[in-house]
Structures are given as structure tokens and as C-alpha cells.
Amino acid sequence: MTEFRLPVRVYMEDTDTGGIVYYVNYLKYMERARSEWLRHHGFTQSELLETGIQLVVHRLECRYAKPALMDDALEATAAIHSAGHCRASFLQTVTRNGEPLCEARVDIACLDAARLKPTPWPSAIAAALNG
């Protein structure tokens, strides 16, 4: 399982009034890591939409361990846990200096964008998911 890593900096807009990262922003960091994982493999969300494919979060399990603070240098990761016919499961973390702050399992579904129904992965993405 190869882990894709994305550096993330915490900005004021990411924090609450106490200077702590607002919980939903960890999910945004993870979304960026998955999007960049996709780009790393030669695909973009907009190109997929143009071909009638939409990727959506089907299920999410998340555990928060420690807070991140304004100006922290973080790293968001994405690694394939499993892949099926039209779904894939990512294991993701947001870390600071290698210490896990937030961990999640995110299941992604591949949909026919017009019908909003599950559809098989395009063959090139299936290869990346299973590679």
C-alpha cells in the first residue's frame, strides 16, 4: 500500500476562535490529498466529470486524536486500502511531524454523473487503484 503525501499549512481561516483547526477542515485536507492522488495518477475531477464520471464519498469513519494549530505544517496522506468494482476505500491521516492528529477510512464510490448510479471504474483508474 503506497501512501501519497501532501503538505498542508494551517491558516487562520482553518481555525476556530481559539486558534485550533475546526474539525471539518481535516476532512478538507484529506479530500485534497485524494484529489492530488488522482492527479498524480493522471486524472482530474473536472476531466472525469467531462466523461460522465463523478466520485463521491460513500462512507466515512474518522478519529480525532490531537488538535492542529494555526501555522502548523501538516501532512495529509491517502493510501488505497481496498478497491472493488465501483468503490474504493482510502486510509487517510493528517499528521504533524509524523504524529497522527486525525485518522480516517474514506470509502469512495464511482458514479455515472447523469444517473447518479454506481458505475464501474474507468479501466485506467481501476489499474491505479489496484496497482
N, C-alpha and C positions, 0 to 999 in steps of 0.2 A: 504494500500500500504506500504509494508515493504521496508525500504531503506537499501541497502547494502553499507557499508562504507569501503574505502580503503585508508590508509595513504600513502602519496606521498611526497617525499623530492625533492626540486628543485636543480638540479646540474648545473654546468657550461654548460654542453652540451645541456641543455634545453633552454638556454638563447641566446639572440642576443648580439651584442657588447655593448649594454647599460645595460646588466645585467637583462633585462626583459624577461620573458618567451615568446618564439616565439609562435605565435597564434596556430599553428597546434599541438603543444605539449599538449595543453589542451585536444584535441581530443584523443591523445595517452593515457593520464591519464584516460579518460572516457572509452576507449577501454579496458584498464587493469581492470577497475572496473567491466565492463560487463563480461570479461573473468573470473575474480575471483568470480563474482556472479554465473557463470556457474559452476565453480569448487566447490563452496560452496554447490551447489545442486547435486554434484556427477558426473559432466561431465567435459570433457576437449575438447578443439577444436580438438586436434590430434585424440582422440578416436572417435569423431563424424566423422571426415574425413575418418577414417578407416571403418566406417559403411556406407559411401557414403553420409553423410550429411555435407553441408557447410553452414555456417552462414555469411551473407553479409549485409553491410549497404545499405538499400534501399533508405532512405531519412534522411536528417539531417537539423535541424534548430538550430542555435546557436546564443547566445547573449553574448558578452564580456562586462563586467561591470568595472572591475578594474584589474590592472596588478599584476602578481605574480613576485617575485624577487628571485635572487639566494639565496639559503639556506633556503627559506621559507618552513615551514611544512604545507602541504596542505592535503585536504581530497577530494577524488573523490567518488561520490556516484552514485548508479544505483538503480532505482526503476521501477517496471513494471507499466506502465500507462494503457496499454490495450494489449490484446492478441487475435489473430484470428487464423484461420485455418493453415496459414503458415507464418504469420507475427506477430511481437510483437513490441510494442512501449515502449521505456525506457525514463523516465525523469531523467536527469543527471545534477549534479552540480560539480564544483570544488570550494572549499571554503578554506578560511584561517581564523582560529579562528571563524568559523561559519558564516563568511561574504562571500556571493556569489561573486566569481570572474568571473565565466563563467557558463552559464546555457544552456542546450540543450535538445531537443527532438530527439531521435535517433530511427528510425524505422529499425528493423532487419528482413530480410527475410530468411526463411529456404529453401535451395535449394538441389535438387538432384545433387551431386557433378559431376557426369558423364555427365548429360544432361544440367546442369546449368539452370534448370527449377524449379519453385516453387514446393515444396512438403510438405505434412503435417508434423507438428512437431512430432517427436517420442513421444509416449504416456507419458513417464516419464518426458520429458521436458515440454510437454503441461501441465502436472499436476503441475510442479513447477511454470510455468508462470501464471497459473490460481489459484494457491494456496495462 
